Amino acid sequence: MSARSAASAVCRHSASVQDAARMLSVKPESMPDSRSSGGRAPGTAPRMDQRRTLMQMTESACLRVRGAVGQRVGTERNGLTIVINSLRIYKHGSPAILRTAFLLTFAAATLGSLPPVALAAAPAPFSAVYNAHYDGLPLKAKAVRELRRNADGRYEFVSTASAFFARIRESSTFDWTDAGPVPRQYAYVRTGLGKNRTTDVRFDWGAGMAENVAKRKPWTVPVAPGTLDKLAVQMKLRADVKRLVENDAERTLVYNIAENGRIKRFEFELFDEETIETPMGDLRTVKLRRVRENGARRETVFWLAPAYDFLLVRMFQRERNGTRFELVIRSLEQPDEPRA
């Protein structure tokens, strides 16, 4: 990767030229004024020229770049309503609400243990369908996650859940850079039972803000470089886990996500490998778990398949009261499209 492309990629994740310089391991205080040519120590001219050029490229690139919860969508069992959206499944009618990440509810941020400008291969489009099980019983609901690349080169990641005549759809539109996804818009739409609900979050990286422009419960929150939305983070996660496994690097992942007017922080760790049975056959996987406080009774585990570019193929959660929820991949389609 050239210095110019590196500068352009870094600036997308930098609040200022100084931030970009730090990400590129350039000390701003050591950079001479581009209008000055004097004061060089003997033998330092080439290195200082390189730093000045890199800083100018970064500044130029930055100037160019900056120009549901609780829906009755499901089935009933023993007087309890199983409620589904594309991020979580809940159990209503009981004091203990089953909060389960449905399609990888992760928070997003940069991976501290990896270089900020490490190359991240562009993801390939796919469409995956999952079966859901609650305490060992199958739920009559269909969950689908799809990634596609639009004509303008941007990616759209869509997550849907449908049951009976209700439907929930979430989508994230993002650019893909050498450092991973940069979200532009996150949308949530629920139709069917109950009141319809809409969330529409726009990311303004020039201003460093994320804003929910939906009329109901609008909010604005400052976002630092690397902050992602609920869906784009899943693409970042896959790329990060892949690098961790291939480089045998530090196994802890820390993410931040903009949600409901707050920046939420989550931590995960890779801890094991396992071959699991699925409707698609036996799959070798790496296991990722949510890091919680000591003594926490909740447990969340994810299985990612290296053979499918670390796609989520299974998820398990045990709640404080012992109830269990599980997702297992049922089918996968991958269009024959070359990666960017």
N, C-alpha and C positions, 0 to 999 in steps of 0.2 A: 504494500500500500504506500502510495506517495505521501510526502509531507502535506501536500495540499488537501488530499482526500482525508487524511487523518485529522487535519485541522477542521475541516468542514464537519466531520462526524462528531468530533469532540465538542464543537461549539453548540451543537444541538442539545447537549446535556450540560451546558455551562451557563451560569447566570451572568457571567462577565468574562471579559478577555482574560482577567487574572485567573479566574477559575479554569478556563481552558488551558492557560499556560501551565497551571499546576498539574492538570491531568496529563499534560504532555511532558511532565518532569522538567519544565523550564521555569527558572526563578525570575519572576517579573522584575524584582529589584536589581537583578544582574543584567537585564536587557538594556542596552544603550538606546538613547533616543534616536529614532530613525533619521532625524534631521542633523544629527551630530556625527562627525567622523573622527574626532580627536580623542586623546586620552587613552589610547590602546597600549597595553603592556606588550613588550616584545613577545612574539610567538603566540599571541592570543587572537589575532585578527580573524583567522578562518573560523574558529569556534564562535566568536562573538557575531560574525556575519551570519552563521547558520542560525544562531538563536534569534537574531533580529529578523531574518527572513521568515522563520517559523512563526514568530509573534505576529508579523505583518499578515501572513497568510491566515492565521487564526482570526485576527480582527476583521479582515476582509470577509472571510467566510461567515462570521457571526453576523455581520451587517447584512449579508445577503439572505441568510436564513431567517432573520427575525422580521424582514419586511412583513323491596318487593317481597317484599317479604310477606308471608302470611296470606297467600291466596288459596281459595278452595279449588284446587285443581288436582283432583285425585279420587280416592275411594274411601269408604268408611268400613271400619272393622270394630266390632264390639262397642259401637256408639262413639268411636273416635274418628275424627276426620283426618286423613292423611293429606297433607297440603304440600304442593310441589311448586317450586319455581326453578329456573335454570341454575340457581346457585345453591339453594338449600332445600331440605325437606323438613317439615315440621309435623308434629303430632298434636292436634288440638283436642280438648276435652279432658286433658290430664294436667295436673300441676307441673309435671316434668315435661317441658317442651323439648322435643328432639331437634337440636340444631345440628344439622349435618351438612358439611360442604358437599355440594352435589357434583359440580364439574370443576373441581379444583378451585376452591375459594381461597386464593392466596393474595397476600398484599405484595406490592411491587416496589422495587428500588434497585440500585446498582449493587453488584456483588462485591463486597469489600475485599475479599481474598483474591480477586482476579483483577488484572489490569483493566482500567476503565475503557481503553481503546482496543481491547482484545477483539479479534475478528469473530463475528457471530454469523454463521451461515444462514442465508435467508431460508425461512421455512417453506416446505412444500405444501400445496393445498391438500386438504383431506376432508372427509365426512365420516364421523364416527357415531355409532348408535350404541346406547348402553341399556342394560337391564338393571332394575332397582329391586332390592330385597330389604324388607324391614323385619327384624327378628326372625329371619329365615324364610319369610313369606314373600312371594313375588308381588310387586305393585303393578297394577295395570296402567302404566304410564310409559311414555316414550321420551327419552332424553337424547338430543342430537347436538353435536358440536361440529361446526363446519368452518374451515378456513379457506378463503378465496382471495385471489389477487385481482384488483380492478384494472380497468383499462389505463387509468392514470398512474399505475404502478404502486398505489397504496394497497394495504391489506385490510380485509374485513373479516373479523372473527365473530361468528354468530352462534349463539347458544339458545336452544329452544326446548321447552317442555310442554307437552300437550296431553290432555286426558279429558274424555267426554267432549264437551263443547267449549272448553276453556283453553287458553293458550297464553304462554308467556314467551317473549322474545327479547333477547339482549344482544347487543352488537358493539364491537369496538373497531373503530377505524384508526389505523396507525401507519406511520412510515417505518421502514426497516433500515437501520443504519448499522455500521460496523459494531456499535455497542449494543445493538438490539432494538426493540420496538420503542417508538416515540408516539404516544397516543395523541390523537387529534380530537376524537369525539367518542363518547360512550353513551349508549341509549338503552333504555329499558321500557318495554311496553307490555302491559297486561290487558287482555280482553277476555270477556266471558263472565263468569260468576262474580258477583260483587261489583264494586265500583272499579272502573277502568283506572289505570295508573300509568303515568309516564314520567321518566327521568331522562334528561338530556344534558349531559355534561360536556362542556367545550373547554379544551385546554389552550390557553394563550401563553406560549412559552416566552414570548417577548416581554410580557408583563409579569410572568411568573405566577399565574393564577389559573385555577380551575373553577368553572362556574356552572352550576346547574340552572339552566335557563327555563326549565319547566315552570309553569304557573303555580303549581302546588308545591309548597315547601322549597322555594329556591334557596340556594346557598352559594357562597364563594369561599374558597380556601386558598392560601398561598401554597404553591408547589415548588419544591426544590428539584434540581436536575435529577433524573432517574425515577421520579415518582410515576407510577403507572395506574391504570384503571383495573377493574376486577377481571377483565378478560385478557387484555394485552399482557398482563403479568404472567399468564400461563405460557405464552410464547417465550418470554424472558426466562422463565423457570426451566423450560425444556433445554434452552441453549446453555444455561448455567450448569445444570446437572450433567449435561453431556461433557462439558469442559472439565468438571470436577472428576468425572469417572475416567476420562481419557488422560488427564494430567495427574491423577492421584493427588489432587490438591486438598486443601482444608475442606472438611465435609459440612460446614455450617453455612446456611444461607439466611440472610436477613433482608426483609423486604418492607417497603412502605407503600400504602395505597390510599388514594383519595376517595373517601366514601362518606356520604351524609355530612358534609361540611367539616370533616376531620381527616387527619393523616394517621392511619392506623399502622402499627408495626407488628410484623410477625417474624418468627424465627423457625427454621426447619433444619433438619440434619439427615444426611444419608447414613444408614446404619447397617444395611444388610443386602443380600441378594437372594432371590428365590425364583424357582420355576413354578408357575401357577397354571391351573386348568381353566380354560375359557371356551365359549362356543366357537372361537376361532382356532382352538387347539392349545397345546402347551406353549407357554411363553416364558422366556427367561426375563426376569425383571430386576431392577434395583428398587430398594424400598426407602421411602422418605417419610419422616414423621414430624409432626408438629411438636416443637419444644415448649413445654408448659412448666409452670412453677412446680417445685418439689411437693409431692403429695397430691397433685391434681388427679382426680379420678377419671377425667375425660381422656380419651385416646383417639388420635386421628392418624391413619397410615395410608400412604399412597404407593402404588406399584407403577413404575414407568418402564416401558419396554424398549431396550436399545435397538432391537430389530426394526422398530417403527419410529426411529428418531426420538426415542424417549417420550412417546405418547402415553397419556394416562390410560391404563387398561383395567385398573381395579382401585377401589377406594373403600376403606373401612372406618367406621367411627363407633366408639362405645361411649355412651353418655354416663353421667354421674350415677344415674339410677340403674345402670347395667343394660339398658336397651341398646340394640345394635342396628346399624344400617350399613348396607353394602351396595356398591355399584360394580358391575362387571361388563366389560366391553362385549358387544354382540356381533358387530360387523364394522368393517372399515373399507372405505373407498379412497383411493389415491389416484387422481387424474394424472396422466402422463404429461407433466409440464416441467420443463427444465427449471432448475433453481437459478435465481438471480445471482 
